[in-house]
């Protein structure tokens, strides 16, 4: 039987960061990572494989090389079972590995709608984080001209835009009234939809799919209203489910949505077993509620925390919930969100006000690559605490969203933003006099005083 | 005699934002702005007039139009004197204006080195925020081929890069060992210097100017070591001095460096007279010391504060000092800083550690427009409080620097950054696993524990 101090299952963002951080803090401990993936993909880069990058080979994290440099053992195999009473796992190759600490970072799998006729046709694809699958899929898609994408979340929208860039005739279907509507308020998603359509993607919202048509191969998608859309291939981007099967079999605590239950140190119901990333339960920083949030950035934050706390729990290093911060881009336009949206505030019954402002992301706005920049804040009406923010702008939107994230994590008051200092530069930011972050805060404060 | 509730002298960033914010909060009060500039320039955009923009007409803030929309009186004249005992000012056109509150926002003027022979030749230029001067200068520079720029602060560096873009043969002279060395540590300024040179600007550091040669027109610059550099025109970018003459004549308190003294509400020694922007004293957020910092972004923060506090001081709205946050760009590369540099920490005698990391600003780094992204933190060794941060990267550097600024203003601890959540996207940010902000924080924490 092999022995290791720390065993990590999975080598994507969560597994890799947990191993690397833990090993740096504990150089004398033996770390072993077991993964079914010989090559690990940059998870957020996957849609860009189908257009901008052109191949998964440009989207690889050199995990094995990084591990080798740090003295972390790397085993390319599958864990069949976790035997928690004996603190060991069983590999497909027949070996056992005994561990002192175990980190489960098994990620998520695409959600396959069993109710959908045709979902199992061989030219109907999901988007798993699996190089072998995606390489085969990309090769097949070369022959396809008309592609229908079902589900307009981040993956669906990014896949549609990239496949269109690669010359495909793409139709994106969404059953809700807006694309990206679980992430953004309509202020932002309407802007994204206009750009996606301008780029040439056909977008149909409020649209329910009845079935995928064809005999053994999909030849189209039939909608509830009787319309048929021709398709040479169909892509299902209907969300992901936590890959928590090993944990379920080991009788670790699992929540109603299938995520592995964890405490604020990411410990499962067994105190030597941690879980991080898409397979681990997420509580929301603002609401405290369990949320089905799956983000590489959250996985990394959780993984760092586990790496730091493995052999000694530190009271200042706890995970206080996901702020659900993320961003996407369409061409030179970026969209970002952190905290809760107005829609969520309303649904939860929070007493809130909003403030928004649209300016330009360069100054003067006569500069050639200037993009409109829109910022919206969601603020607790009574206390002024910033609960959420959304941005539509140019490619600096990613980092502007991170500034908002930092405010939320610090539970900053919107009033303090009125006199906050931001740096500005003509070629990189809005004007200091019309900085959308501050002007939107002003509007929120006026709305607090008014109502 | 004219009467106004609030009189503002100056219409650049500080004056404009003070008037607009004050008027929005106090719609029933009469606001009047007096300015010598018929047209107000975007201050940070001025260097870009000489290359990227091509004309000052693309670099105008529509101040008069904004004021008209809001019902703010606009007078294009010069204030000759402030008579504080009578709470009135005297205009050049002979009129008096009585005020209840006065906001001095007279800005700064280029520093002219009287000791430098040739500094008054008519083809030797400064860079004032004055459209008429700059238009005439730009016309004259059309005939110049060889241009020498003296002083490698932000204006000198940006002017050099832009004049080179416009086809000029540019030599930039700096007496210190590094360009931009009052702003950045050498980690950053070395990177900027390489790019500036690669772009084609000749950069000479450790270089002292003896005199500007010529009879009535400059024909070159003579260095201390005897070298002569030919020049058809010379640009002096040797800093700015506060334009506090009116305040001095009115016997308001002035500090040793010539700035108008202000309290944390930006009130001068007369409680109905405020000063904001380049003419007003700046205390440093970290050190508490007076600093000769002149930034449009700081001016805007001060001006908002004054606008909010004009007719009722609010204890939560005070200016707690400049975090001296700023950024610049050379082509597609950005450089930013907030708080104190390592050099400053050392000079003041702060017990500090640093942490730095270099990664890429896109992920995967195989994406076409990927730039290296370097982040450095300066941290108080005992408490872990973040004192400063510096960034070199792509054009998202402006907003990344603002994220660091937000941390400094919140007096965040570097440890909390280890588990901070940042959003990431292939086309807009670094990878979440190798996010330079967090990796640099990790390095700082290791250095805290080590030493």
Interface residues (C-beta under 8 A of the other chain):
Chain A: X13 X16 X17 X21 X24 X42 X44 X45 X48 X52 X53 X58 X59 X60 X61 X295 X296 X297 X298 X299 X300 X301 X304 X305 X308 X316 X317 X318 X319 X322 X323 X325 X326 X327 X328 X329 X334 X336 X338 X363 X364 X366 X367 X368 X395 X396 X397 X398 X399 X400 X401 X402 X403 X405 X406 X407 X409 X410 X412 X415 X416 X418 X419 X420 X421 X422 X423 X424 X425 X426 X427 X428 X429 X431 X432 X433 X435 X437 X438 X442 X446
Chain B: X13 X16 X17 X21 X24 X42 X44 X45 X48 X52 X53 X58 X59 X60 X61 X295 X296 X297 X298 X299 X300 X301 X304 X305 X308 X316 X317 X318 X319 X322 X323 X325 X326 X327 X328 X329 X334 X336 X338 X363 X364 X366 X367 X368 X395 X396 X397 X398 X399 X400 X401 X402 X403 X405 X406 X407 X409 X410 X412 X415 X416 X418 X419 X420 X421 X422 X423 X424 X425 X426 X427 X428 X429 X431 X432 X433 X435 X437 X438 X442 X446
